[in-house]
Amino acid sequence: MDTVSLKMPVTIKAKLTEKLKAKLLKDLDEGIERAKLEVQQIDIQEKRVLQKNEAADPTSQDMHRMNAIRQHFGEERQKRLDYCEQAAARKEETEKLVIGAEIVQGTLERQVEVHIGDDMRELMNVEVLVQDDKIIAIRG
């Protein structure tokens, strides 16, 4: 057997344009706003659930249930707040990017026939460069 077919990674990079930068910043802003709305909804749901489960003369089991409810909603709230913090940091980094910079957009796979003697490093380091959704370069 002199050849074999393998799946190899391909790095997808985008050349930063004003259009792409604006889209990235808009997506981050929308994500932050969505997370903030979810935090408000979580606060409302938490109040509703706590009122529903409120007992006039709470037992230790009631207290335990109320603490579990608060913990659950607190964890969900924290997930959204963490996302907001991370998105704000990514937004700050994106704002600093220079037009024309190449940014990694992700990774895809490609099917490759490899032969004895092929340079594996060369086969693995393939990039596709995109500008405004058009492929402008394939590097290997």
N, C-alpha and C positions, 0 to 999 in steps of 0.2 A: 504494500500500500504506500504510494508516494504522495497522495493528496488526501486531505480531509476538509470537511466543511465545518466552520466554526462561527459562532455568533461573537461579534466583536463590538465594543462600545464605540460610539461616535459622539464627540462633544459638539453640542450646538452652541455657537456663540452669536451674539448680535452686536452689530456696530451701532453704538448709541447715536441716535438722531434726536432732534428736538421733539419729533412726534413720539418716539419710543419713550423718551424721558418723561414727557407729559403724561403718557399712558401709565407708566409705572407709578408716578406720583399720584395720579388720580386713583389708581387701584388701591394704593396704600391708604389714601385718605378715606375712600369708601369702606375699606376694611375696618379702619379705626372707628368710623362713625357707626358701622353695623355693630361692632363689639360694644360700643358705648350704649347703644339702644338695647342690646341684649342684657347689659348690666342693669339698666333701668327695669326691664321686664323681669329679670331675676329678683330684683328688690320687691317688686309688686307681688310676684308669685310667692315669695318667701313670707311677706306679711299676711297674704291670704291663707296660706297653709298653716302658719303659726296661729292665726286667729281661729281657724277651723279646729285645730287640735288643742286649743287652750282649755284647760280644765279649771273649774272653780276652786276645787281643793286638790291640787296636783299631788299625785303619788310619785314615788321615786321612779316608777316605770314611765309615767307621764313626763317627768323631768328628763329622763334618758332619751325618750322619743323626741322631745323638743330640741335637745342638744344635737341629736343625730340630724334633725331637719336643718338646724342652723349650720351644722358642719357641711352637709351636702350643698346647701345653697352658697355657703362661703367658698367651697372648692370650685363650684361652677363660676362664681363671680371672679375668683382669682385667676382662673384660666383666661377669661376675657381681658382682665386687667394686664396679665402677662403678655397676651397677644398685642394689646395696645402699646405697651412699652417696647416690644420687639419691633413692631411695625413703625413706630416713631423713630427708632434707631436706624432701621433700614431706609426710611424716608430721608433722614439726615445724610446718610451715606450716598443715597441716590442723588440728592441735590448737589453734592460735591463732585459727582462724576463729570468728566469733561466730554463734550460732544466729540464723537469719533472713537471713544474708548470702546474696547471689546469686552462685553460682559457675558458670562456663562449663563445660558438660558436653560440648559438641561442636558440630558444624555439619551441617545437612542441606540438601538442595536442594528447591526448590519450583518448579513451573511457573507462570509469570505471563504474562498477556497485557498487553503495554505498548502504549500509544497515543501518538501525537504530542501533546506538551505534558505528558506525565506527568513527575513529579519523580523522577528516577532515584535520588537519595539516599534519598528516602522509601521507595522500593521495595526498596532494598538493606538498609535498617536494620530488618529484621523480627526479632523475638525471640519465642520461646515460653518461658514460665516454667512450670516444673514443681515440684510439691511432693508428695513421697511418691508419685511415678509418676502423678500426675494433673495435667493442664494447668489452671493457674489464671489464666493471662493470655497474651494474644497482643498484642504491642506492635509498632506500625509507624511 
